[in-house]
C-alpha cells in the first residue's frame, strides 16, 4: 500500500489543476464526487455549517479546503456569492428548492458568474412527483429495475450503495460536471447539471434493457447468465467457508474450467442450455466445496478460467495484485482506496485536507480570471 501524499493541496500536477470547485457539505455521493475531483487536482473548497462535526481523517474528506459558514448570515452569504463569482463549479446535494430559499439558487449565482457549472446531486432529480420526498440509495434503485434484478431467487438484495449513490449518482455527477466545464470553456456559458441517482441507476441498466429487447434476458432473479442463474458465472462456497467467483462465459474459458475442475460429466456439454443450469450449478457447487479457497487459488488464479477469490476489504488490501498496483493506501491509520483512474502525465494524488477561513479563500481567489 502507498502512503498518502504530504500536505500539498494545490493539485498542481493533476489533470484538473486550476479548476475551482465549491462544494456545499453533504453526505454520500456529493462528497465522493468532490473527493474524485480533488484527487484529480481540482481545488475543492467545502463549505460546512458552523459547529458541524467534521472528520478530517475520513476518506471522502481528503484533498479539500474546509470552511465554516453561516448560510443564514447575510454577510456570509455575500462572501459565498463573491467566492462563487470566480469558481468554475458549484456542487450541492440538498432537496430541490433549498438553495433557492437561502438565496444561492442557479438564477442568482449564474447571474453573477455566467460560466459557472452548477452541479445538483439528488436521488429523485429536480422535478417529478417524488422530487421532494425523502429517500435513500435502496429506494432510488428500486424504481429503475436494478434492485429487482439483483439477488437470489427468493428476494432482491441491496448491492450496498454502489448502484445508486456512487455508480448512478457520484460518477454521473462527475461526468456531467466535467462535460459542462469543457463546454463552458468553448461557449463561455455555464449551466445546471441535474444528476439524479434514479436517472444514473437506470442508465447503468442499459445493457440489460438491450438484452431484454433482444430476448436474451428474462425478468426474475437467477434466471439469466449474469444474475446467478448460470453455473459458469457465479459465486461458490469452498471447503473452508470462504468463496470464489468464476465467469467462464466464452467456450474457450469454459473448456479450461472443465479441465481444471475435472468436470468430465457429459452433462456439462450443455453450457448454454438454461434448462440444464440448475442441476449443473448443484454439481459444480459440490466440486468447489471439495477444496479450500486457497487450494482453488493455486489451481485457477491467473488462468483463463476467469477466476478470483471473493475477498473482504482487509484481504483485498493484501492481495498481491492489489499491492503491486498500489490500489490501497493508508492515512492516519485508515485503510482506503487510492485515487482512480490513473494518468500517465498528470497523476492524481490523495492529498491532506486543510481548514481555512472564508476570508483566506477569498484572498487566494481574488480577482477575475
Residue pairs with C-beta under 8 A, 6 or more apart in sequence:
1 317
1 323
1 326
1 328
1 329
1 330
1 335
2 326
2 328
2 329
2 338
3 329
3 330
3 331
4 62
4 329
4 330
4 331
4 350
4 351
4 352
5 349
5 350
5 351
5 352
6 351
6 352
7 351
7 352
7 354
8 349
8 351
8 352
9 43
9 63
9 65
9 351
9 352
9 353
9 354
10 17
10 43
11 17
11 38
11 40
11 41
11 42
11 43
11 63
11 349
11 351
12 41
13 41
13 346
13 347
13 349
14 39
14 40
14 41
14 42
14 343
14 346
14 347
14 348
14 349
15 40
15 41
15 343
15 346
15 348
16 37
16 40
16 41
16 42
17 41
17 42
17 346
18 41
18 43
19 37
19 41
19 42
19 43
19 88
19 89
19 181
20 42
20 43
20 45
20 86
20 87
20 88
20 89
20 365
21 34
21 37
21 38
21 42
21 43
21 44
21 45
21 87
21 88
21 89
21 90
21 91
22 44
22 45
22 47
22 80
22 83
22 84
22 87
22 89
22 90
22 91
23 30
23 31
23 34
23 44
23 45
23 46
23 47
23 64
23 90
23 91
23 92
24 30
24 46
24 47
24 90
24 91
24 92
24 93
24 94
24 99
25 31
25 46
25 47
25 48
25 49
25 52
26 92
26 93
26 94
26 121
27 93
28 93
28 137
28 161
28 165
28 166
28 169
28 170
29 93
29 121
29 165
29 166
29 169
29 170
29 173
29 197
30 91
30 92
30 93
30 121
30 170
30 173
31 46
31 60
31 61
32 60
32 165
32 166
32 170
33 91
33 119
33 121
33 169
33 170
33 171
33 173
33 174
33 177
34 44
34 46
34 60
34 64
34 91
35 59
35 60
35 61
35 62
35 63
35 64
36 170
36 174
36 339
37 44
37 89
37 174
37 177
38 44
38 62
38 63
38 64
38 351
39 62
39 63
39 339
39 348
39 349
39 350
39 351
40 339
40 343
40 348
41 346
41 348
41 349
42 89
43 65
44 63
44 64
44 65
45 64
45 65
45 67
45 83
45 361
46 64
46 65
46 66
46 67
47 67
47 69
47 80
47 358
48 54
48 66
48 67
48 68
48 69
49 68
49 69
49 70
49 71
50 68
50 69
50 70
51 68
52 68
54 61
54 66
55 61
56 66
56 353
56 355
57 331
57 332
57 334
58 334
59 331
59 334
59 336
59 337
61 353
62 331
62 350
62 351
62 352
62 353
63 349
63 350
63 351
63 352
63 353
64 353
64 354
65 353
65 354
65 355
65 356
65 361
66 353
66 354
66 355
66 356
67 355
67 356
67 357
67 358
67 361
68 357
68 358
69 76
69 79
69 80
69 358
70 76
71 77
71 80
71 102
71 104
72 102
76 358
77 102
77 103
77 104
79 358
79 359
79 362
80 104
80 358
81 104
81 108
81 109
81 112
82 362
83 358
83 361
83 362
83 365
84 90
84 104
84 109
84 112
84 113
84 116
85 112
85 113
86 113
86 365
86 366
86 367
86 368
86 369
87 113
87 116
87 365
88 115
88 116
88 117
88 181
88 184
89 116
89 117
89 119
89 177
89 181
90 109
90 116
90 117
90 118
90 119
91 119
91 121
91 173
91 177
92 98
92 99
92 119
92 120
92 121
93 120
93 121
93 122
94 122
95 122
95 131
95 132
96 122
96 126
96 127
96 131
96 132
97 132
99 105
99 106
100 107
106 118
106 192
109 116
109 118
110 116
110 118
110 190
113 190
114 188
114 189
114 190
115 184
115 188
115 189
115 190
116 184
116 190
117 177
117 180
117 181
117 184
117 190
117 191
117 193
118 190
118 191
118 192
118 193
119 173
119 176
119 177
119 180
119 193
119 195
120 126
120 192
120 193
120 194
120 195
121 169
121 170
121 173
121 195
122 131
122 194
122 195
122 196
122 197
123 135
123 136
123 137
123 139
123 140
123 164
123 169
123 196
123 197
123 198
124 130
124 131
124 133
124 135
124 140
124 196
124 197
124 198
125 131
125 194
125 196
125 198
125 199
126 192
126 194
126 196
136 164
137 158
137 161
137 163
137 164
137 165
137 169
137 197
138 147
138 158
138 164
140 164
140 168
140 169
140 196
140 197
140 198
140 201
141 147
141 158
141 159
141 163
141 164
141 168
141 197
141 198
141 201
142 148
143 198
144 168
144 198
144 201
144 202
144 205
145 202
145 205
145 208
145 209
146 163
146 201
146 202
146 204
146 205
147 156
147 158
147 159
147 163
148 156
148 219
148 221
149 156
149 205
149 208
149 219
149 221
149 227
150 156
150 157
150 158
150 159
150 163
150 221
150 227
151 157
151 221
152 221
152 222
152 228
153 220
153 221
153 222
153 223
156 221
163 201
163 204
164 197
164 198
164 200
164 201
165 197
167 200
167 201
167 204
168 197
168 198
168 199
168 200
168 201
168 202
168 203
168 204
169 195
169 196
169 197
169 200
171 200
172 195
172 199
172 200
172 203
173 193
173 195
176 193
176 195
177 193
180 190
180 191
180 193
183 191
184 190
184 191
208 217
211 217
211 224
212 219
217 224
218 224
221 227
221 228
221 229
222 228
222 229
223 229
223 274
224 230
225 233
225 249
226 233
228 234
228 235
229 274
229 277
230 274
230 277
230 281
231 277
231 280
231 281
231 283
231 284
232 246
232 247
232 248
232 249
232 254
232 257
232 271
232 284
233 246
233 247
233 248
233 249
234 245
234 246
234 281
235 243
235 244
235 245
235 310
236 243
236 244
236 245
236 246
236 284
236 285
236 288
236 289
237 243
237 285
237 288
237 289
238 244
238 288
238 289
238 291
238 292
238 293
238 295
238 296
239 289
239 290
239 291
239 292
239 295
240 292
240 293
240 294
242 292
242 293
242 309
242 310
243 293
243 309
243 310
244 288
244 293
244 296
244 297
244 300
244 307
244 308
244 309
244 310
245 307
245 308
245 309
245 310
246 257
246 300
246 305
246 306
246 307
247 253
247 306
247 307
248 254
248 256
248 257
248 305
248 306
249 306
251 271
252 304
253 304
253 305
253 306
254 271
256 303
256 304
256 305
257 263
257 305
258 264
258 268
260 299
260 300
260 303
260 305
261 284
261 287
261 288
262 287
263 283
263 284
263 287
265 283
267 276
267 279
267 280
267 283
268 280
268 283
270 276
270 280
288 296
291 299
293 309
293 310
296 307
296 309
297 309
300 307
301 307
301 308
301 309
309 315
309 319
311 319
313 335
314 335
316 322
316 327
316 328
317 323
317 327
317 328
317 335
322 328
326 338
327 337
327 338
328 335
328 336
328 337
328 338
329 336
329 337
329 338
329 350
330 336
331 350
331 352
336 350
338 350
339 348
339 349
339 350
340 348
341 348
342 348
